[in-house]
Amino acid sequence: MWTDQDRSERFHEATKTDQRNDFERDRDRILYSSAFHRLAGITQVVRAGEQEVFHNRQQHTLKVAQVGRRLAQRCLADHPSFAHSIDAEVVEAACLAHDLGHPPFGHVGEALLDELVQKTDPDGFEGNAQTFRILTKLALRFPEHGGLNPTRATLAATLKYPWLRDKSDPNKTLKWSAYKADKEAFDFARQFHPSDDKTIEATLMDWADDIAYSVHDLEDFHRCGAIPWIEVFASGDLIVEQAAKKWHNAPSNAPRLLEKALGRLYEFFDEFYDSLLFERYVGSKDQRLQLRNLTSTLIGRFIKAAKIVRPGKVRIGMDEQTTVLVLKQIFREFIIKSPSLIAQQHGQKNILRALYGVILTEGGAQSFPTFLPMKLRYLWEMADGSKARFAADCVASLTEKEVVGMYGRLFGTSDSSVLDPIVR
C-alpha cells in the first residue's frame, strides 16, 4: 500500500512550498496552465464557438471537475477510513487535466492523428497519452524541466487506461494513457500499482467524465431542439442493440439490463418531465425549470451510485451504469450520426491532414519548419528527433481557430495580414 509520502512525491524534486498542500498545488497548476486555457477553443461535440448553447471542451471539463470533487467528498464521508487513498483535490486535479491532450475537433481529430502518426511511429496518437505528455513534458512551468511536475497521486489519477499501447492485446490497442517515449514518467506514476487497475481516484475521475458527458451534452441538444424525446424512446430497440455492442466486457444479459434502463428512463420522464417528453422545446419557463431539475436529479443519482467496496476498488451501481450507457447511446444515434455533423467533420479532417502533412514534410532533420510561430518551436526539442511526434505535438497544441487560420495562410485560402499573428 502506498503511503502519504509516496502519493505526494514528484518526478522532479520540488524545492518551493507555500500555504497550499501538495495536491492543492497540482490542481492550481493545471487550472492556470495554457493547455487548460486552450480547451475553450476545442470541440466537445460541435465545433467550439458555433453556438452559445453548446459546451466547449473547457466548459465540459469544469463540470467534470465539480462532479469529481463531489464524488470524492461523498466517498470520504461514507468511508472516512479511506482518507489515505482518496483526496478531493487529487480527483479534481485529474478531472481538470483529463482532456488537456484532446486535439482540435475532438475525437475525429484524435482518430485522424493516430492514423497519420502511425505511418512513421507505431505509438500513434491518443488524447489520454497526450494529456500525460503535457503534464510531464510539454507544459511550460519551470526552467529546469518540462511539464507541471504533478505528484504521483495526481499523475496516477489521470491514467484512465493505465497501460502503454500494446497491439498484441486487443484491450490495449485502441486506448492507452502514455507513449513509450514517456515511459519513465509513466513507471513513476504507476510504481505502486503493478496491475492494470485504475486507482480509486482515477475511477472517480472516469465516472465523473461519464456523468458530465451523458447529462450535460444531452442537455445542450435538448435545448437546441435536436432530440425529440418521444421519438428517442420510440427507437428503443436500436438504442439497446447498439449500446450492448459498445459495452466493454458486457455481461451475457446486457440487452435485458439496458432495456430495463431505457424503460426506467421513460417512466422517469413520463412521471416528472412530461413537457420535455411530449412538447417541442421552445425555452418556456416551465421547460427550462424541468430541464434544470432533470439535470440536477440525474447527476445526484449518479454521484450516489459510487461506493467503495474494498481497498482500491470503487463499484458503480448497475442501474446507474446502464442508464449512463443508454444516455450515451442516445447521443450517438441522434447527434453523432447526424449527416450535418459528419459533413462538418469531413472538412475538419481535411484541414488537419494537410496541416500535419506540411509540418511533417517541411521539418528538416536538424531543425524545425521556419514557417511555424515562435510558440511552437520549443516542441522540436521535446520530440527527441521524431518528426511525427513533433508534428502531432504542434497540431494538438493549437485551438481550432488557430488550426483554421494557419491552414488558410499556408495553403493560400486566407488573405489575412502577415502582421496579424495567428498563434499567440
Protein Blocks (a to p, Z undefined) as FASTA:
>chain_A
ZZfklmmpcfbdcfbdcfbdfklmmmmmmmmpmklmmmmmccfklcghkamkbccfklmm
mmmmmmmmmmmmmmmmmmmmlmmmgcfklmmmmmmmmmmmpcehijmlmmmmmmmmmmmo
mnlpafklmmmmmmmmmpcfbfkbgcjhiafklmmmmmmbgcdddfkbmklmmgccbdfk
lmmmmmmmmmmmmblbdcfklmmmmmmmmmmmmmmmmmmmmmnopacfklmmmmmmmmmm
mmmmmmghiafklmmmmmmmmmmmmmmmmmmmmmlmmpccehiaklmmmmmmmmmmmmmm
mmmmpccfbghiacddfklmmmmmmmmmmmmmmmmmpmklmmmmmmmmmmmmmmmmmmmm
mpcfkbccfkbcfklmmmmmmnnopaklmmmmmmmmpcfklmmmmmmmmnopaccdfklc
fbZZ
